[in-house]
Amino acid sequence: MKTFAIMKTETFNLKEGTKTVFVSESVEEKAITEKEYNNIIDSSPFFRRLGGSEHHTKCYTSKGYKTYQLSSKNPSRDVKVVRTFDLDI
C-alpha cells in the first residue's frame, strides 16, 4: 500500500438558530492510497443525485491538476464535511 496523499477531514455542524454558521466538531487525519483518492473524488455525482452538495477546489500539484479540497453538505444542509488533501508528500 503506497501512500498517495494525507487526507484531513473536518466535520462541522450548523450552529443552533443560524442558517449559515458552522461550528467545528471533529478533525481527523489519515494516509490514503491513489485508489481511495479517486473513489472519493469520483463519487461526487452520486451524492449530488441524492440531494447533497459537493464542491471541488482544484489546483496544480506535483501530481498534476488535482482536487485538493472537497466540501460536502448533506441533503438537509446541517452537516458540512471538508476534506483537504496534501498531495505533495
C-alpha positions, -999 to +999 in steps of 0.1 A: +000+000+000+017+031-012+006+064+003-007+089-023-019+117+000-027+127+035-064+134+039-075+158+067-113+155+074-130+183+093-167+179+103-188+209+110-224+212+125-248+240+119-249+264+149-282+264+166-305+293+155-285+301+124-286+292+087-250+296+075-227+295+106-210+262+111-191+251+143-162+226+141-169+192+157-140+169+148-108+167+129-092+135+116-060+128+095-053+097+076-030+085+048-048+073+017-039+054-015-044+067-050-074+043-054-091+057-023-085+093-035-100+085-069-130+068-053-137+098-031-134+123-060-154+102-084-183+097-060-195+133-062-221+129-089-237+101-068-240+122-037-254+151-058-281+129-072-291+120-036-295+157-028-262+166-012-238+194-022-202+187-034-177+215-042-142+206-056-114+231-054-086+223-078-050+235-083-018+223-099+001+200-076+032+178-080+008+150-092-009+172-118-042+192-118-060+176-089-087+184-064-070+195-031-102+204-012-136+188-013-165+204+006-197+183+011-230+191+027-257+166+035-292+169+019-306+187+050-277+212+049-269+209+086-236+189+085-206+200+064-175+179+058-144+195+044-117+171+031-083+186+024-057+165+005-020+171+010-007+157-023+028+169-020+042+142+003 
